[in-house]
Amino acid sequence: MRVGDARAVASRWVAEHAPGVPAFAGAFLAGSAAWLPADAELPATSDVDVLVVTAATPAPPKPGKLRFGGVLLEVTYLPADRLASPEQVLSSCHLAGSLRVDTVLADPTGRLGRLQAAVARHFAERRWVRRRCQDAEARIVDGLARLDRSRPLPAQVLAWLFPTGVTTHVLLTAGLRNPTVRLRYLAVQGLLADYGRAGFYEELLALLGCGHLARRRVEEHLTAMTAVFDAAAAVARTRFPFASDIAVAARPIAVAGGRDLVAGGHHREAVFWIAATYARCLNVLAADAPAAIRARHEPGFAALLGDLGVADPAALGRRAREVLGFLPRLRQEAEAILAANPDIVD
């Protein structure tokens, strides 16, 4: 399916369902569907991100992934106060890219359209690009500060893993590229190659701990993750924030997406999402399955963590400190890309 057709499907879903959301204030696209050209092919391993704006306080829990019109949608409720001004959006490494072009699907008051026009005018200005890089860096610092040794190990892994992965978003933001989630390492690999800075990519992989992994070993971890995914998807009931990512509808992304990366020679780029999905699945099993089922899948997780060099809380703490110590180098690299980017204006 073409991206333009998928956008039309998302628009139909919004027209049919979003007006029933409490304090509905509009909707727009995010993620790859907002960045890709309309005539591009939407990968079978991708969903379409829809942000539904609501003035309700607090915002309702997000519906997550759902199938509609042959498209897998990822629907999230976004509090309206996150869009209070163009300056606020332009400073956000995640929101600004969604409104740099007209991705508005519903705009009952006209406010989203005005906001989008202002963001588009200033999106590529150096001061705002730099501010978004700073926003991404702050997310790393804030995220790693939440690493809590008293929590179960899978939760600790997630608290380390996602902020570590945001190192890629600092660079993608400097390059005016999509700070994608699952494919962040593949995206930043291409960015650094385009700017003649491919060597820096190995440093990012070293922070994640997967630079040395061979394809066969990653395939083994993917096989183990597939088994725990299927076990978790079969029993999941607890309402986690990521619940819809561990469901049968999400299998083409979590499992087939990983297989596609490995088959394409990008096995190291698959590790981030393998680790994230494995940890999330163990959280689901801890909540919703007998202990024996969770215990069956823990050795595979331990093997993955051992390969990444984060086998225990002490190792996670050391790696988190390494990431924080790396930030000045990361900042310099982002500045180099920012300076060389011909699309950034003063």
Summary of the structure (lengths in Angstrom):
residues: 346
radius of gyration: 19.9
end to end distance: 38.1
largest distance: 59.5
contacts: 1162
relative contact order: 0.12
helix: 63%
strand: 10%
